Every structure is written in structure tokens, then in C-alpha cells.
Amino acid sequence: MIDEIYNYRQSNMPAVEFSTEWSKLCIPFEESLTEEQLITFHKLLDIQSTISADEARTAYKAGFKDGATIMNEVTT
């Protein structure tokens, strides 16, 4: 159930834009790569994004459970 709550909340979150610093560094870097290197770099970015999303989901679930535990302790 916590996953469903998180997934619903996630779809309503505003998209985060890349920082100016990211653009200044990433665009020239990508332009310096060969096609094969660029594909590998994008795969690495996808992996990092997936890991970050998994970490955020895990932290959300842990926080949700901690909040429920605190509410339960207050009422008993």
C-alpha cells in the first residue's frame, strides 16, 4: 500500500530541471564523446537515475513507517 501512495504522489511532483552548472558541464562533455561513448554515458545516467529513484522510494517508505509508528505510540 505504501508503494501505491508513493507512486501516486510521485506522479504529482513537479519535474526538476537541470542546474545551470549541469548544462555548462554536460553539454560540452557530451559533444566531446564518440557515438559509442555517448551511448554508454547515457546508459550510466539511466542506471544512476534508477538507483536514485529506488533510494527515494525506500526513504519514503521508511519515513512513512516511522510516522505511523510514532502515531501508534502516541495513541497507546
PyMOL commands that set and color helices and strands:
alter all, ss='L'
color gray80, all
select helices_A, chain A and resi 2-11+20-31+35-75
alter helices_A, ss='H'
color red, helices_A
deselect
rebuild
show_as cartoon
